[in-house]
Amino acid sequence: MFAHAQSKSGFRSKLGSMCSDRLFFSSRKQETTRLARPCLWNFGSMAAVDKRQCETDECSREAKLQCPTCIKLGIQGSYFCSQECFKGSWITHKLLHKKAKEDKANDEHKIFATRGTNTDPWPGYHYTGKLRPHYPLTPMRPVPVNIQRPDYADHSLGMSESEQSLKGTSQIRILTPEDVVGMRVVCKLAREILDVAAKMVKPGVTTEEIDHAVHLACIERDCYPSPLNYYNFPKSCCTSVNEVICHGIPDHRALQEGDIINVDITVYHNGYHGDLNETFFVGEVDEDAKRLVQSTYECLMQAIDSVKPGIRYRELGNIIQKHAQASGFSVVRSYCGHGIHKLFHTAPNVPHYAKNKAVGVMKPGHVFTIEPMICEGGWQDETWPDGWTAVTRDGKRSAQFEHTLLVTETGCEILTFRLEDSGRAHFLSQM
């Protein structure tokens, strides 16, 4: 689901964001992220009764410095003894900033809802296209306690400690035969759930309704919807409409004739994640939309055709960009594919653009996603104030397709392959 987020100079981990990760370590974004680390402010000497202890783990020194971003956002506390302790805590500390911004955005949505409107909730924000959010969001849906949960499911900030422990490593895990069996099972379930969502796509249906159907389909299959609470993502899938590149949050907007929508599904079952997405037509669409979606699908399938032992991961971007540019389209650079198995996002990072610096060579037993995001106009993106929704900077449409792949001795196995209709993507039946 969450595409690894990647900075202009390299990896910017969905989920990153799904990172979409921005690299929340979205495949949390080795082409490595250069995180902005604000300097601390000295709030002066304090009376003994007001003394505070450094918030860094295993540090008990007196704290006389405060995070300026926390002050700006109204976050209480955030005291540190030194710049070194602050920088050492940055990976987890910055999540407080993200959550505070999301909470503020949600509060603004609630205010607008009480005024009888549910669009344009962020005063002064310049939308790049015609799409608007329709809030307030429904609360996070519960998952029965008997369903196995990933480590971030109940974390207050939605942080995956297992992913964070491996952050920065480029070592790619080779799956055991037992792991491969687990991945085949979960990817088959993920495919079934995406097929459920596909049947929902039609004019008048809201993305919230699609999310509800996806959530129920997960529960029926003893799956946890992987996006739910992942770095506090509020829904069970991502729904990205028109100019939304990825990580769109399902809401109350009804789909309209002529829209295109990507539904991104990831599920967690028996300790493994399975991830895929497709872009669908909503009713009748124009010829430009058909050409964009067709080309995006071809980009994915041409890249998959090249997957085999000995191929460098960086080569996939050359294949994808060559085809996209030949069709007159551009390739998003801020988000990339990622390794996946017991972790939602991990090595390798799989950029989709040419001349990238991805590390690693494919070997049998590697499992990863390819998920190119292709745009009608420029590749540049920005993010809505909700902290998740990535949109094209020029407001033009974007499409995406994704599969989870297993490298075999002679090529690859598409673990999220569609069993019906000879494996063809759903949109092809609408062409």
C-alpha positions, 0 to 999 in steps of 0.5 A, a space after each residue: 500500500 504505502 509507497 516508500 517516500 523518497 526525497 528529491 535527492 533520494 530515498 524519503 521513506 509511505 508510507 512513507 507514506 502508503 510511506 506513504 513513509 513522507 517516508 515514514 519509512 513509506 517504505 519509509 523513504 537508502 537513497 537516504 532521507 535528509 530529515 530537517 532537524 530544527 535546532 532547540 531553543 534554550 528556555 533559560 534557567 528554571 527554579 528547582 521545582 520546575 526542573 525537567 528531565 531529558 526526554 531521551 531514553 536512558 538519559 536522566 540529565 536536566 533538560 534546558 532546551 525545548 523543541 521549537 516546532 513543538 512550541 509552535 504546534 502547542 505540544 506540551 513538554 519536549 525538553 532535551 538536555 542537548 542537541 545530540 539527545 534531540 537528534 538521537 530522538 528525532 526519528 520518534 520525536 518527529 511523529 509527535 509533530 505529524 500527529 499534532 498536525 493531523 489532529 489540528 486538521 481533523 479539528 478544523 474539519 469538525 468545525 466546518 462540519 458543524 457549519 453545515 459544510 464538508 469541503 475546503 476545510 483548510 482556510 487558505 490552502 491552495 488546492 492544485 486540482 478540482 478534488 476536495 476532501 469531504 469530512 469529517 472522517 468516520 472513526 477508525 473501525 475496530 478489528 476483533 481481538 482474535 485477529 493477529 495484529 502488526 506491532 503498530 496496530 495499538 501504538 499511540 503514534 502508529 509506529 512500527 518498532 520492528 521496522 524502525 529497528 531496521 531503518 537505514 539498512 540495505 540488507 534484503 531478506 531472503 525468504 525461507 520456504 515457510 515464508 514463501 508459503 505465508 506470502 502466497 496465502 496473504 497475497 491471495 487474500 489481498 487480491 480477493 479483497 481488492 476484487 471486492 473493492 473493484 465491484 464497488 467502483 461506480 458513480 455515486 459510491 463514496 470512497 468511505 463506502 469502499 473502505 467499509 467494504 474493504 474493512 469487512 472483507 478483511 475481517 471475514 478473511 481473518 486479516 488485519 487491514 495493514 494501513 489502519 493506524 500505520 503511523 496513524 493512517 485512519 482508514 483500512 485502504 487508500 483511495 486516490 482519485 484523479 490528481 491524487 497520486 497515492 495515500 488518499 484517505 477514504 471520505 464522504 465524496 461520491 465518485 463521479 462519472 469520468 473519475 479515475 480511482 486507485 484502490 490500494 490494499 494491504 492486509 496482514 495475515 498470519 504474520 505476513 503482509 500482502 500489497 497490491 493496487 489497481 486504477 479503475 474507471 468510474 463509468 465512462 472516462 475520456 480517451 486521455 484517461 484511458 491512455 494514462 491508465 493503459 500506459 501505467 499498467 504497461 509500465 508495471 508489466 514491462 518492469 515485471 517482465 525484467 525481474 529475475 536473479 542478477 538484475 539490479 533494482 535500479 534498472 526497473 526505473 529505467 524500464 518504467 520511465 522509458 515507456 512512460 516518456 514514450 507515451 508522453 507521461 512522467 514518473 513520480 519520483 517521491 515514492 517508490 516500491 519496497 520490500 515486504 514480508 513480515 514487515 510492511 515496508 523494508 529493503 529493497 527500495 524500488 524507485 520507478 524513475 531512470 538513473 536512480 541510485 537504488 542499492 541491491 541485486 535481485 536474488 531468489 527469495 526476495 519479495 518486493 513491490 513494483 508500483 509506478 505512479 504515472 502522471 499526465 503532466 509533471 512528476 512533482 507532488 505536494 501533500 494536503 494538510 492531512 499529512 497523507 494525501 499526495 497530489 500532483 503539483 499541476 493538478 493533472 491526473 495520476 494513475 498507479 498499479 502495483 503487484 507483490 513479486 517473488 524472485 524465483 530461480 528463473 524469473 518471478 512469481 506475481 503473488 498478487 496475480 488475478 485468478 479471474 479473466 486470465 489475470 487481466 487488470 479490471 480496467 481492461 474490461 472497460 476499454 
